[in-house]
Amino acid sequence: MEYTKDVFFKVNYNTDLNRLEIAEESWTSKLIKKIKNHKLLATIVVAFVMFSTLNIAMIYSFMKILQNI
């Protein structure tokens, strides 16, 4: 049961300092939490990036077609 609490609360015992420490969150876990909390904003950002990339690809393709004429 104690091990489960340690894993759940991310608490580690530091033997050098003789105390408990809370583990730091990595940047990826922080990012995933933000995406889960702000789904609308994340969807808007992903759609914007996707459509911007598609737009650039289409403009490049159009310029290639114009060069062949």
C-alpha positions as CSV (number, residue, x, y, z in Angstrom):
1,M,0.0,0.0,0.0
2,E,2.8,2.4,0.8
3,Y,4.5,1.7,-2.5
4,T,1.3,2.5,-4.3
5,K,1.1,5.8,-2.5
6,D,4.7,6.6,-3.4
7,V,4.1,5.9,-7.0
8,F,0.8,7.7,-7.1
9,F,2.1,10.9,-5.4
10,K,5.6,10.5,-7.0
11,V,7.4,10.7,-3.7
12,N,11.0,9.4,-3.4
13,Y,13.2,9.0,-0.3
14,N,16.6,10.7,-0.6
15,T,19.0,8.8,1.7
16,D,21.8,11.4,1.4
17,L,19.5,14.2,2.7
18,N,17.4,11.9,4.9
19,R,14.1,13.3,3.7
20,L,11.3,12.7,1.3
21,E,11.3,14.5,-2.1
22,I,8.6,15.0,-4.7
23,A,9.7,14.2,-8.2
24,E,9.7,16.9,-10.9
25,E,7.4,16.5,-13.8
26,S,9.0,16.3,-17.3
27,W,8.1,18.8,-19.9
28,T,6.3,16.2,-22.0
29,S,3.9,15.3,-19.1
30,K,3.3,19.0,-18.5
31,L,2.5,19.4,-22.2
32,I,0.1,16.5,-22.2
33,K,-1.7,17.8,-19.2
34,K,-2.1,21.2,-20.8
35,I,-3.5,19.6,-24.0
36,K,-6.0,17.6,-22.0
37,N,-7.1,20.6,-20.1
38,H,-7.4,23.0,-23.1
39,K,-8.8,20.7,-25.9
40,L,-10.4,23.5,-27.9
41,L,-7.2,25.6,-28.0
42,A,-5.1,22.5,-28.8
43,T,-7.4,21.6,-31.7
44,I,-7.3,25.2,-33.1
45,V,-3.5,25.2,-33.0
46,V,-3.2,21.8,-34.6
47,A,-5.7,22.8,-37.3
48,F,-3.8,26.1,-37.9
49,V,-0.5,24.3,-38.3
50,M,-2.0,21.7,-40.6
51,F,-3.7,24.2,-42.9
52,S,-0.6,26.5,-43.0
53,T,1.5,23.6,-44.1
54,L,-1.1,22.5,-46.7
55,N,-1.3,26.1,-48.0
56,I,2.5,26.4,-48.4
57,A,2.6,23.0,-50.2
58,M,-0.2,24.1,-52.6
59,I,1.5,27.5,-53.3
60,Y,4.8,25.7,-54.0
61,S,3.0,23.3,-56.4
62,F,1.3,26.1,-58.2
63,M,4.6,27.9,-58.7
64,K,6.1,24.8,-60.1
65,I,3.2,24.5,-62.6
66,L,3.6,28.1,-63.6
67,Q,7.4,27.6,-64.2
68,N,6.6,24.8,-66.7
69,I,4.4,26.9,-68.8
